[in-house]
Amino acid sequence: MKKAVFLDRDGVINRLVFNPASGRYESPHTAAELEVHPFAAESLRKLRDAGYLLFLVSNQPSYAKGKTSLENIMAVHHKLDRQLKTNGVRFAAYYYCFHHPDGVLPRYARLCRCRKPSPFFLRTAERKHRLNMAVSWMVGDQDSDILCGQEAGVRTILIAEELSAGKRGGSSPDHIALNLQEAARIILDFGSIPPGGTVPHSI
């Protein structure tokens, strides 16, 4: 069975973007707004080289809320995918939830089974790719990411992204990291240790 790292996108792989309409930092709504963190590709390559399959699991409710179009959302995705592949990073799968219960578009304004903290996408990947969840990880910057990972039975790392601080504080991750670079280092250091195992004194 294979091991995996599941990653949230916004605030983890790429920067959050200020939205003047809401007064909040959110996901990029156009491809031009996408700015991948400079350390992201190298960090992801190290995880891949260590034998981890990479999966992106992201809530993207902006279309449901009428903030942008599906075409724009997909343009952001394709730009991200191209940049990562150019830098030697390939994800095993991308999983996006476009729903939100407070949306304004009837088809997408509903409760669903795929929106984090639901572990739906992690369970889907587990079955399809024959994953060993006990040695897999979830990395995200919000409580919903941590709760999702815990429900799926993987170890969790919370990224302490300052701009998303208001969306966390109600979860207990296994580790906290400043950014994806530090999260990758934690995974590489701890990845061979089974849950409940002893951490070497050298770490």
C-alpha positions as MATLAB code, in Angstrom:
seq = 'MKKAVFLDRDGVINRLVFNPASGRYESPHTAAELEVHPFAAESLRKLRDAGYLLFLVSNQPSYAKGKTSLENIMAVHHKLDRQLKTNGVRFAAYYYCFHHPDGVLPRYARLCRCRKPSPFFLRTAERKHRLNMAVSWMVGDQDSDILCGQEAGVRTILIAEELSAGKRGGSSPDHIALNLQEAARIILDFGSIPPGGTVPHSI';
ca = [
       0.000    0.000    0.000;
       1.127    3.545   -0.794;
       1.604    6.615    1.369;
       0.214   10.042    0.530;
       0.255   13.706    1.405;
      -3.057   15.526    1.015;
      -2.723   19.292    0.699;
      -5.062   22.214    0.870;
      -4.291   24.792   -1.821;
      -4.874   28.431   -0.875;
      -2.643   29.624    1.939;
      -0.551   26.456    1.632;
       0.714   26.126   -1.949;
      -0.220   29.614   -3.136;
      -0.786   32.983   -1.527;
      -4.189   34.210   -0.411;
      -5.513   37.256   -2.285;
      -7.254   40.302   -0.818;
     -10.809   40.678   -2.107;
     -11.959   44.332   -1.809;
     -15.609   43.294   -2.124;
     -15.521   41.148    1.014;
     -12.625   42.845    2.782;
     -11.046   39.416    3.309;
      -8.140   37.388    2.003;
      -9.494   34.574   -0.144;
      -8.610   32.212   -2.968;
      -7.460   33.721   -6.270;
     -10.469   34.399   -8.512;
      -8.519   34.736  -11.764;
      -5.395   33.091  -13.138;
      -3.597   36.437  -12.973;
      -4.059   36.480   -9.204;
      -2.419   33.086   -8.640;
       0.981   33.386   -6.970;
       2.611   30.112   -5.950;
       4.883   30.285   -2.918;
       8.529   30.246   -4.068;
       9.334   27.252   -1.863;
       6.293   25.178   -2.870;
       7.676   23.246   -5.842;
      10.885   22.223   -4.100;
       8.985   21.131   -0.999;
       6.570   19.054   -3.053;
       9.410   17.477   -5.047;
      11.071   16.347   -1.830;
       7.863   14.672   -0.702;
       7.459   12.998   -4.086;
      11.067   11.813   -4.061;
      10.460   10.296   -0.620;
       7.716    8.131   -2.129;
       4.592   10.109   -1.263;
       1.734   10.444   -3.712;
       0.462   14.036   -3.747;
      -3.224   14.961   -3.671;
      -4.766   18.415   -3.641;
      -8.043   18.702   -1.704;
      -9.599   22.152   -1.814;
     -12.932   23.819   -1.040;
     -13.618   26.342   -3.814;
     -17.005   27.964   -3.070;
     -16.459   31.272   -4.889;
     -18.573   30.257   -7.877;
     -21.412   29.060   -5.645;
     -21.274   32.447   -3.908;
     -21.318   34.364   -7.205;
     -17.821   35.810   -6.764;
     -16.281   34.425   -9.951;
     -16.993   32.032  -12.817;
     -16.247   28.338  -13.126;
     -14.095   29.230  -16.118;
     -11.948   31.466  -13.929;
     -11.688   28.814  -11.227;
     -10.550   26.252  -13.778;
      -8.090   28.741  -15.285;
      -6.511   29.124  -11.848;
      -6.295   25.342  -11.548;
      -4.703   24.888  -14.977;
      -2.136   27.616  -14.307;
      -1.200   25.971  -11.012;
      -0.930   22.552  -12.648;
       1.280   23.917  -15.441;
       3.604   25.703  -13.033;
       3.998   22.640  -10.845;
       4.632   20.305  -13.778;
       7.180   22.739  -15.191;
       8.993   22.441  -11.869;
       8.850   18.661  -11.787;
       5.808   18.210   -9.563;
       2.879   15.986  -10.506;
      -0.165   15.411   -8.353;
      -1.848   12.010   -8.391;
      -5.221   13.791   -8.372;
      -6.857   17.160   -7.769;
     -10.082   17.179   -5.764;
     -12.218   20.333   -5.670;
     -15.525   20.957   -3.920;
     -17.474   23.799   -5.574;
     -20.485   23.739   -3.214;
     -21.423   25.963   -0.299;
     -24.604   25.902    1.820;
     -24.774   29.727    1.718;
     -24.297   29.974   -2.032;
     -26.536   31.893   -4.431;
     -26.532   29.442   -7.353;
     -29.140   26.699   -6.807;
     -27.086   23.837   -8.249;
     -24.143   24.569   -5.966;
     -25.849   26.189   -2.975;
     -26.348   23.092   -0.878;
     -24.902   20.825    1.719;
     -22.752   18.192    0.065;
     -20.682   15.194    1.011;
     -17.417   16.446   -0.495;
     -16.829   19.751    1.318;
     -14.147   19.643    4.005;
     -14.197   18.829    6.885;
     -15.838   15.836    5.244;
     -13.183   13.169    4.482;
     -15.006   12.195    1.266;
     -12.157   12.993   -1.122;
      -9.539   11.408    1.133;
     -11.611    8.225    1.312;
     -12.026    8.320   -2.465;
      -8.264    8.556   -2.951;
      -7.674    5.830   -0.376;
      -9.814    3.356   -2.314;
      -8.698    4.325   -5.799;
      -4.960    4.469   -5.079;
      -4.717    1.784   -2.351;
      -3.337    4.159    0.258;
      -2.086    3.381    3.731;
      -3.731    6.188    5.668;
      -1.809    5.423    8.884;
       1.394    6.713    7.257;
      -0.240    9.496    5.231;
      -0.664   13.189    6.025;
      -3.035   16.129    5.623;
      -1.571   19.645    5.402;
      -3.785   22.730    5.605;
      -4.198   26.173    7.133;
      -7.721   25.823    8.558;
      -9.515   23.734   11.157;
     -11.563   22.116    8.395;
      -8.370   20.637    6.918;
      -7.267   19.179   10.245;
     -10.696   17.770   11.098;
     -10.905   16.246    7.623;
      -7.551   14.545    8.013;
      -8.327   13.259   11.478;
     -11.632   11.785   10.327;
      -9.788    9.990    7.512;
      -7.168    8.592    9.874;
      -4.099   10.472    8.632;
      -1.611   12.583   10.559;
      -2.114   16.319   10.345;
      -0.078   19.503   10.031;
      -1.589   22.952   10.474;
       0.071   25.751    8.492;
       0.147   28.897   10.630;
      -0.770   31.229    7.764;
      -1.449   34.595    9.397;
      -4.095   35.607    6.853;
      -6.310   32.596    7.629;
      -5.943   32.770   11.415;
      -9.660   33.457   11.837;
     -10.498   30.024   10.433;
      -8.637   27.988   13.016;
      -8.385   27.566   16.755;
     -10.856   24.709   17.173;
      -8.693   21.764   16.152;
      -5.738   19.837   17.567;
      -3.274   19.015   14.765;
      -0.388   16.622   15.246;
       2.058   19.351   14.224;
       2.105   23.074   13.446;
       4.344   24.528   10.725;
       5.065   28.055    9.565;
       4.698   27.124    5.896;
       4.770   24.241    3.416;
       8.555   24.125    3.461;
       8.548   23.429    7.200;
       5.625   21.016    6.851;
       7.569   18.975    4.287;
      10.525   18.831    6.659;
       8.272   17.528    9.434;
       6.820   14.851    7.181;
      10.251   13.724    6.016;
      11.542   13.638    9.610;
       8.530   11.886   11.120;
       7.213    9.967    8.139;
       8.920    6.698    8.972;
       7.671    6.734   12.555;
       4.352    4.868   13.048;
       1.573    6.696   14.935;
       2.334    6.454   18.646;
       5.977    5.583   17.950;
       8.971    7.136   19.665;
      10.528   10.188   18.071;
      14.335    9.919   17.800;
      16.185   12.331   20.115;
      18.039   13.760   17.134;
      14.866   15.345   15.763;
];
